[in-house]
Amino acid sequence: MYPHLFSEISVGGRVLKNRLTMAPLYLGYAEAGGTVSDLLLDHYRLMAKSGVAMVVVENSAVDYPAGSGSDRTIRADTDDNMEGLANLAATIKEQRALACLQINHAGRFAAIADPTLAPSAVQTFGRMPKALTEEEMRRIRRKFAEAAVRARKAGFDMVELHGGTGYLLSSFVSPRTNKRTDAYGGSLENRQRFPLEVVEEVKSAAGDFPVGYRFLADEWLTDGLQLAESVHHARSLASAGVAYISCMGGTYESFLLPHVLQSSRKEGYMVHLAAAVRKEVEVPVIAAGRIATGRLAESIVAEGKADLIGLARVLWADPEWPSKVREGRDDEIIHCHPDCDETCTKLVTRGKTAFCVRWPHDKIQEWKEKTGA
Ligand SMILES: Cc1cc2nc3c(=O)[nH]c(=O)nc-3n(C[C@H](O)[C@H](O)[C@H](O)COP(=O)(O)O)c2cc1C
């Protein structure tokens, strides 16, 4: 029924059996302290079993605590977590999906760091981050490379560098948060230098191992990074050899603005960002953001707006999305619906584990028993 959606594609030399991927989604399922829990394994088993070609595991910290988004962020910075990471990769691959680990430095949004680290001392939600020295930047580059090597050793098929959400890599590219006057600030060429150096160091350390990139196409802030500039950044990343570019918009500073909330309620609300990037680069591009139906997903691929579809809440709300679409049962999909008022986001920002209000009653009960929530 949807010939484009269910055709193979090669990404960084790995074959994806169809165009469906799970986009990274942090739900607070790791143990406090960032170890891999049974809840996390059960969740990713279900996501991989759904029939998507690749699961991109939520952001995992390359450094701790300075790079960690929260106390329940998976730690990719230590060999102590190797067994858990290996279990996670194996759990996904057992279900015939490729396993990709997103690795991240949370920068000025590192909830448990004090001080937070950023390109410049620009205040964020009342906290003043410390501007990084070049020596500290060298250390963080090495941390990214070490985490990628760890992911490879653990059995993951790829890594994805998190260059979105206003975390460290994207905060270098943003003219709003990067006020440096050295070789890492000012022109776009300078602002993108640090992320490009990270790509280079990760690639050279990890060897023949695909490195994807979560890409901030638009900050949705008037003084922030916008598409006119970010498409050039996308080209630079492609030239640096990233395996794919996964597009998103917004940062924690824009997600909750009324007009952003309003536009984020629409189906396919970030597809235009992917389409603009795809015109500029040869590498595969992923589109995400309320891609609610098979028809929409098929049209995105068929019309060349993106090569791959990223499903985050969409897949979590209904892990049968891929099979329902494949079998022409679109009308049976349980949709992630904006009217729930972003319950999942609110739960995780309060440090809780998330459940989906759209799940069937029995599943919510089972989840509550399992988590004690
Ligand atoms: C609760 C929550 C957690 C998220 N965690 C991540 C993350 O760890 N890494 C990331 O790159 N994007 C993350 N995202 C963004 C998603 O990958 C995705 O781009 C967005 O939710 C839109 O897709 P969807 O409508 O299918 O959910 C998160 C989004 C939500 C709502």
Ligand as a Chemical Component Dictionary entry (heavy atoms), coordinates in Angstrom:
data_LIG
# 
_chem_comp.id                   LIG 
_chem_comp.type                 NON-POLYMER 
_chem_comp.pdbx_formal_charge   0 
_chem_comp.three_letter_code    LIG 
# 
loop_
_chem_comp_atom.comp_id 
_chem_comp_atom.atom_id 
_chem_comp_atom.alt_atom_id 
_chem_comp_atom.type_symbol 
_chem_comp_atom.charge 
_chem_comp_atom.model_Cartn_x 
_chem_comp_atom.model_Cartn_y 
_chem_comp_atom.model_Cartn_z 
_chem_comp_atom.pdbx_ordinal 
LIG C1  C1  C 0 9.231  13.683 26.336 1  
LIG C2  C2  C 0 10.128 13.885 25.146 2  
LIG C3  C3  C 0 11.445 13.450 25.192 3  
LIG C4  C4  C 0 12.299 13.630 24.083 4  
LIG N1  N1  N 0 13.590 13.180 24.150 5  
LIG C5  C5  C 0 14.425 13.398 23.097 6  
LIG C6  C6  C 0 15.787 12.974 23.150 7  
LIG O1  O1  O 0 16.254 12.338 24.106 8  
LIG N2  N2  N 0 16.579 13.271 22.078 9  
LIG C7  C7  C 0 16.104 13.940 20.985 10 
LIG O2  O2  O 0 16.868 14.180 20.038 11 
LIG N3  N3  N 0 14.812 14.318 20.892 12 
LIG C8  C8  C 0 13.957 14.058 21.905 13 
LIG N4  N4  N 0 12.644 14.416 21.806 14 
LIG C9  C9  C 0 12.115 14.931 20.508 15 
LIG C10 C10 C 0 11.566 13.761 19.661 16 
LIG O3  O3  O 0 12.616 12.966 19.139 17 
LIG C11 C11 C 0 10.732 14.228 18.444 18 
LIG O4  O4  O 0 11.509 15.034 17.608 19 
LIG C12 C12 C 0 9.463  15.000 18.825 20 
LIG O5  O5  O 0 8.839  14.459 19.963 21 
LIG C13 C13 C 0 8.480  15.015 17.646 22 
LIG O6  O6  O 0 8.143  13.700 17.210 23 
LIG P1  P1  P 0 6.764  12.974 17.717 24 
LIG O7  O7  O 0 5.646  13.919 17.399 25 
LIG O8  O8  O 0 6.674  11.668 16.972 26 
LIG O9  O9  O 0 6.920  12.798 19.172 27 
LIG C14 C14 C 0 11.791 14.245 22.894 28 
LIG C15 C15 C 0 10.455 14.664 22.869 29 
LIG C16 C16 C 0 9.632  14.484 23.962 30 
LIG C17 C17 C 0 8.193  14.937 23.854 31 
# 
loop_
_chem_comp_bond.comp_id 
_chem_comp_bond.atom_id_1 
_chem_comp_bond.atom_id_2 
_chem_comp_bond.value_order 
_chem_comp_bond.pdbx_ordinal 
LIG C1  C2  SING 1  
LIG C2  C3  SING 2  
LIG C2  C16 DOUB 3  
LIG C3  C4  DOUB 4  
LIG C4  N1  SING 5  
LIG C4  C14 SING 6  
LIG N1  C5  DOUB 7  
LIG C5  C6  SING 8  
LIG C5  C8  SING 9  
LIG C6  O1  DOUB 10 
LIG C6  N2  SING 11 
LIG N2  C7  SING 12 
LIG C7  O2  DOUB 13 
LIG C7  N3  SING 14 
LIG N3  C8  DOUB 15 
LIG C8  N4  SING 16 
LIG N4  C9  SING 17 
LIG N4  C14 SING 18 
LIG C9  C10 SING 19 
LIG C10 O3  SING 20 
LIG C10 C11 SING 21 
LIG C11 O4  SING 22 
LIG C11 C12 SING 23 
LIG C12 O5  SING 24 
LIG C12 C13 SING 25 
LIG C13 O6  SING 26 
LIG O6  P1  SING 27 
LIG P1  O7  DOUB 28 
LIG P1  O8  SING 29 
LIG P1  O9  SING 30 
LIG C14 C15 DOUB 31 
LIG C15 C16 SING 32 
LIG C16 C17 SING 33 
# 
